[in-house]
Structures are given as C-alpha cells and as structure tokens.
Amino acid sequence: MGAWWAGLRARSLAEELERRLPGRVYTDPAVASLYAREPSGLEGRPPAAVVLAREPGDVSLTLRLAYKFEVPVYLQGSLSSLSGSAVPLDEGIVISFEKMSRVREFSPVDGYVEAEAGVRLGELNSLLAREGYMFPVDPASVAVATVGGAVNSGAGGLRGAKYGTMRDWVLGLEAVLPDKRGSVIRVGCRVVKCRQGYDLTRLIVGSEGTLAAVTAAVLRLARLPRRVVVAAAFFPELEGLAAAVAEVKAAGYEPLIMEFMDAPTVAKAVEYVRPGFEAAGHMLLVAVEAADCEAVEVLERLSRLLSSHGASRVYTAPSMREAEPLIKLRRAMYPSQVRLALEEKGPGTLVYVEDIAVPPSRLVEAVRGVRSLAESYGFEVLLGGHVGDGNLHPIVAFDPRNPGEAGRAEQLFREIMRLAVKLGGTVSAEHGIGVLKREGLRMELEALGSLRALELMKQLKRVFDPKGILNPHKVVW
Ligand SMILES: Cc1cc2nc3c(=O)[nH]c(=O)nc-3n(C[C@H](O)[C@H](O)[C@H](O)COP(=O)(O)OP(=O)(O)OC[C@H]3O[C@@H](n4cnc5c(N)ncnc54)[C@H](O)[C@@H]3O)c2cc1C
C-alpha cells in the first residue's frame, strides 16, 4: 500500500510538472529508463518524470512541489557515478542538469570561472585552454563528468597528487534547497580568502546530491602547465616501485600525474590495447612540469631515479602528446576488465570499481592484501590507481544473477574496505559513498571511535532536507 501511494504521488507530481514546465519534462518510460542505470551496471527504478532543468527557477519549482507531494528527487549530471549515488532507488523525479550548460563568467584577473551545473569538465577545459588556463580536477570520465556531478561526488582524478580534489577548487555555490519554498542560496565567495561563518560550500561539496541541488559553481582556475614531460617505468618488484614513488616525492618533483598498475593488470591492458612496445611488470607513470630549457635534463634525472629502484624498462616522452601511447595503456585498465567480463561471463555482468585510499607508504601492503583477498574469494581483480595520493581502484567483475558469486563479491568488497581502514586509509577517496559504501562509512567511523560523527551527519541531512526527499537512501541513510 505504501509503495502504491508513493508511486501515485510521483505520477501526480509528474503530471503537475508537465503542466508547469512545458517542453522540459519527459514522462515516456523509454526515456525515463535511460536515467536509471550507472556505468557499473547498477540499475535503479525508472523515474516517473525527468525534468531537464534550464534555469534555477525550474529546479526551485520542482523541489518546492516535490516537498509538497513528498516525492523523492534524484539529481543527475551525466550519471557516470560508480558508487550508486545517482541512480533513483524509488519511483520519483529526476532533475537532469544536462541543459544547464552555460559558462556564466570567466575572470582570469580574479582567478575564477562560474559555470552552471551541466557544463562538462572536458568542455570547460577546452574553453579555458584557449586563454592559457585549466580547471585541474580531471576524473578519467572528464569528457562526460559535469560540474554539478563532480562537485557533488567530490571528484578527484589523475592530477590528484598535485591538485587534490573538488574540495580544494570550489570557491562558491548557487544551490536550491528541498524545502517548502525551494529556496535558492548562494554560499562561498569569489575570492580565495573567505570566512563566511560555517563553511556550507565545503559541506555541500561531496554531499552526493543529498543536501541541495547545485545549479552553478564558482571554481578556482590554474594556469596551464607550460610543458609536461612523462616517464613510464616497469618494475619486477612492487617494493622497488613503492620506493621510487617515495623518492620522486621526496626529490620535490611534485608530479602532475603519478599512476600505477600492478603486473597482472599491465598484462591484461597490453592484451587489450596492443601498445606496440614492450610492457611487463608493475607500471609507474609519472608526469612532471618542466621549463622548456630543462625538459631533457629533468627526464634524464627521472629516468635514472626510476632505474635505480630496479625498473627493468623506462620509457620517456618530452610532451603529453608524445606520451599518449603510455597513457593509453594506463587508461585501458577499466575497459580491459569490461571486455574480459563480457567475454567470460556474458552480458549482465557487473564491473565494480573499488575506490579505497591508503597512505602511499602502505602501498605494498595494500596491493598484496587486495590480491590475496581476491584469490581467497576466487575473483580475478585488476588493480591500479592514482598512486601519488594512495588511491587504488581494484576492479572486479561478477554475475549478479548468480547468488553465490554476488555474495562472494560483496564479501570481497567488504574485506577490501576493511583492509584500507586497517592500513590507516579510507573506504572512498573520490567516488563517494552512494549506496555501495554505506556500510563501509560506518565501519570507518567505528574504527575511529567516532560513530557520533555519523549521527551528526544524519542530523545535518535532516536540517537541509526535513522530509528526506533528496536522493534518499544514500550516504547516511
Ligand atoms: C570510466 C569512468 C572513469 C571515472 N574516473 C573517475 C576518476 O578518475 N575520478 C573520480 O573522482 N571519478 C571518476 N569516475 C566517477 C564519475 O565519473 C565522477 O564522479 C563524475 O564527477 C560524476 O559526474 P556526473 O556528471 O556523471 O555526475 P552524476 O553521476 O550524474 O552524479 C554524481 C553525484 O552527484 C549528484 N549530482 C549530480 N548533479 C548534481 C547537482 N547539480 N546538484 C546536486 N547533486 C548533483 C548525484 O545525485 C550523484 O550523487 C569515473 C567514472 C567512469 C564511468
């Protein structure tokens, strides 16, 4: 009865929205089903309506009515989340920001750009590059990831070792609250130094669409690096690679990119991309900025450093363009696991990307630990990540229709999270908690003796969203 009433309310709201926002609301089930599935294969409930918002007023109206009808609302950019944070779990309304894609203001003097939620990070960077700037947070999904999605998932990416995550680059936000009035708030500043009471901007960053609907963000800018040189080394021993990571950092290179894949993963990636050069062993990819006049010398020094830790092969490239074959090999990690999964297990297979982080000094223990866990649960795991900041992405494929296999996979993910916490790390570095890591969040806070923090999070959720209509069942449900 409860679900029946909830469905009826959602469909009534959908009709009301169709009337009030003509041409901006889609209720066709075929369209709605496109907004119910994440790339991992995780599937939710098709919404009763998809609102393609064009301005903050559309978002405000939708949230005001959703409050009145008590209907869940799910906020989406490109739906590329990997944690189950963007899929609708109940019948409700999706607000998609894909049509809110204006860059409102670009101020190089003040060092910021203001962009609407639906601007894709890749497009933003193409625009900024023309002026010699960049927005440095670059998830591997940069071609599709939107400003709103990246802000709310607290995204990181390949340049995380040097530039951190969204948390470090958002100056201010325009957002709509799920309250009686659909209130629009503006928090944060257009200046780097900003003490505006409690930091609501940072609270909303990474809140996974559970606190407020972000309609625009003021983002800090970075200058485009003048020149980037790249070295890729292949190590027979993990210990050698880990020592090289430590020394590259200690030597003050401040790598822009520091990526890793372990030897079995390199072998799969080679099979997938056939790179045309010899690649075997544990791979470390390092990109550093260098002035034109010192590029050759920096590469030589880097190359010597990597070899001194036992790298059996080191390739160097004097620019990002020339490094493309090396970078392509690293990027092949996810697609090669997807292909493997489809070949071996057939369609319907889920490919989950884990997202733990450990202090970089615990890398060897983490890699060995994940491999041994995967073996004991009988799974092939591909393992790599953004090693400069200790973020590892074990990738595991499993068949959710096979209850035994799904159960073992769930247990494996739980154990991997437990390992990360034991090593002083975290269960999620950049993908967020979503639905997949709620238990992990509890586990992590419990290990810190801080379950009270979880209670505070639940209270904050109620302050922002008194009726619990925004992305329910996610993060701290
Ligand atoms: C191949 C692949 C590689 C990836 N690599 C990385 C990586 O390197 N680093 C990384 O961090 N992530 C990565 N991701 C995950 C994901 O792409 C990023 O987190 C991305 O920033 C999400 O953007 P999106 O627009 O698709 O957001 P969505 O998936 O649509 O949404 C993400 C979250 O934000 C919320 N949200 C979306 N828009 C709004 C809004 N306007 N207001 C409030 N809440 C909103 C959603 O409800 C959801 O909780 C990868 C994903 C894939 C498929």
The ligand as an SDF file (V2000), in Angstrom:
LIG
                    3D

 53 58  0  0  0  0  0  0  0  0999 V2000
   35.1860    5.2930  -16.8440 C   0  0  0  0  0  0  0  0  0  0  0  0
   34.9840    6.1320  -15.6090 C   0  0  0  0  0  0  0  0  0  0  0  0
   36.0800    6.7120  -15.0190 C   0  0  0  0  0  0  0  0  0  0  0  0
   35.9170    7.5070  -13.8660 C   0  0  0  0  0  0  0  0  0  0  0  0
   37.0100    8.0660  -13.3220 N   0  0  0  0  0  0  0  0  0  0  0  0
   36.8820    8.8340  -12.2260 C   0  0  0  0  0  0  0  0  0  0  0  0
   38.0370    9.4460  -11.6410 C   0  0  0  0  0  0  0  0  0  0  0  0
   39.1640    9.3170  -12.1230 O   0  0  0  0  0  0  0  0  0  0  0  0
   37.8460   10.2000  -10.5340 N   0  0  0  0  0  0  0  0  0  0  0  0
   36.6090   10.3820   -9.9780 C   0  0  0  0  0  0  0  0  0  0  0  0
   36.5020   11.0820   -8.9810 O   0  0  0  0  0  0  0  0  0  0  0  0
   35.5090    9.8070  -10.5100 N   0  0  0  0  0  0  0  0  0  0  0  0
   35.6110    9.0480  -11.6200 C   0  0  0  0  0  0  0  0  0  0  0  0
   34.5020    8.4660  -12.1610 N   0  0  0  0  0  0  0  0  0  0  0  0
   33.1910    8.6530  -11.4780 C   0  0  0  0  0  0  0  0  0  0  0  0
   32.3590    9.8340  -12.0320 C   0  0  0  0  0  0  0  0  0  0  0  0
   32.5250    9.9290  -13.4250 O   0  0  0  0  0  0  0  0  0  0  0  0
   32.7310   11.1790  -11.4380 C   0  0  0  0  0  0  0  0  0  0  0  0
   32.4770   11.1690  -10.0620 O   0  0  0  0  0  0  0  0  0  0  0  0
   31.9990   12.3710  -12.0590 C   0  0  0  0  0  0  0  0  0  0  0  0
   32.4680   13.5520  -11.4630 O   0  0  0  0  0  0  0  0  0  0  0  0
   30.4820   12.3230  -11.9220 C   0  0  0  0  0  0  0  0  0  0  0  0
   29.9330   13.3210  -12.7710 O   0  0  0  0  0  0  0  0  0  0  0  0
   28.4630   13.1760  -13.3860 P   0  0  0  0  0  0  0  0  0  0  0  0
   28.1300   14.4610  -14.0570 O   0  0  0  0  0  0  0  0  0  0  0  0
   28.3380   11.9630  -14.2140 O   0  0  0  0  0  0  0  0  0  0  0  0
   27.6040   13.0310  -12.0620 O   0  0  0  0  0  0  0  0  0  0  0  0
   26.4420   12.0030  -11.7420 P   0  0  0  0  0  0  0  0  0  0  0  0
   26.9610   10.6080  -11.8360 O   0  0  0  0  0  0  0  0  0  0  0  0
   25.2420   12.3220  -12.5370 O   0  0  0  0  0  0  0  0  0  0  0  0
   26.1760   12.3790  -10.2130 O   0  0  0  0  0  0  0  0  0  0  0  0
   27.1510   12.1340   -9.2220 C   0  0  0  0  0  0  0  0  0  0  0  0
   26.5810   12.5530   -7.8610 C   0  0  0  0  0  0  0  0  0  0  0  0
   26.3430   13.9550   -7.8440 O   0  0  0  0  0  0  0  0  0  0  0  0
   24.9410   14.2470   -7.6460 C   0  0  0  0  0  0  0  0  0  0  0  0
   24.6340   15.3690   -8.5240 N   0  0  0  0  0  0  0  0  0  0  0  0
   24.7870   15.4500   -9.8730 C   0  0  0  0  0  0  0  0  0  0  0  0
   24.4890   16.6870  -10.2960 N   0  0  0  0  0  0  0  0  0  0  0  0
   24.1020   17.3960   -9.1920 C   0  0  0  0  0  0  0  0  0  0  0  0
   23.6810   18.7300   -8.9790 C   0  0  0  0  0  0  0  0  0  0  0  0
   23.6140   19.6160   -9.9700 N   0  0  0  0  0  0  0  0  0  0  0  0
   23.3710   19.1120   -7.7130 N   0  0  0  0  0  0  0  0  0  0  0  0
   23.4680   18.2530   -6.6690 C   0  0  0  0  0  0  0  0  0  0  0  0
   23.8590   16.9640   -6.8330 N   0  0  0  0  0  0  0  0  0  0  0  0
   24.1920   16.5500   -8.0730 C   0  0  0  0  0  0  0  0  0  0  0  0
   24.2140   12.9760   -7.9830 C   0  0  0  0  0  0  0  0  0  0  0  0
   22.9990   12.9000   -7.2960 O   0  0  0  0  0  0  0  0  0  0  0  0
   25.2120   11.9360   -7.5370 C   0  0  0  0  0  0  0  0  0  0  0  0
   25.1310   11.7660   -6.1610 O   0  0  0  0  0  0  0  0  0  0  0  0
   34.6240    7.6840  -13.3080 C   0  0  0  0  0  0  0  0  0  0  0  0
   33.5220    7.1000  -13.9270 C   0  0  0  0  0  0  0  0  0  0  0  0
   33.6940    6.3320  -15.0550 C   0  0  0  0  0  0  0  0  0  0  0  0
   32.4930    5.7240  -15.6990 C   0  0  0  0  0  0  0  0  0  0  0  0
  1  2  1  0
  2  3  1  0
  2 52  2  0
  3  4  2  0
  4  5  1  0
  4 50  1  0
  5  6  2  0
  6  7  1  0
  6 13  1  0
  7  8  2  0
  7  9  1  0
  9 10  1  0
 10 11  2  0
 10 12  1  0
 12 13  2  0
 13 14  1  0
 14 15  1  0
 14 50  1  0
 15 16  1  0
 16 17  1  0
 16 18  1  0
 18 19  1  0
 18 20  1  0
 20 21  1  0
 20 22  1  0
 22 23  1  0
 23 24  1  0
 24 25  2  0
 24 26  1  0
 24 27  1  0
 27 28  1  0
 28 29  2  0
 28 30  1  0
 28 31  1  0
 31 32  1  0
 32 33  1  0
 33 34  1  0
 33 48  1  0
 34 35  1  0
 35 36  1  0
 35 46  1  0
 36 37  1  0
 36 45  1  0
 37 38  2  0
 38 39  1  0
 39 40  1  0
 39 45  2  0
 40 41  1  0
 40 42  2  0
 42 43  1  0
 43 44  2  0
 44 45  1  0
 46 47  1  0
 46 48  1  0
 48 49  1  0
 50 51  2  0
 51 52  1  0
 52 53  1  0
M  END
$$$$
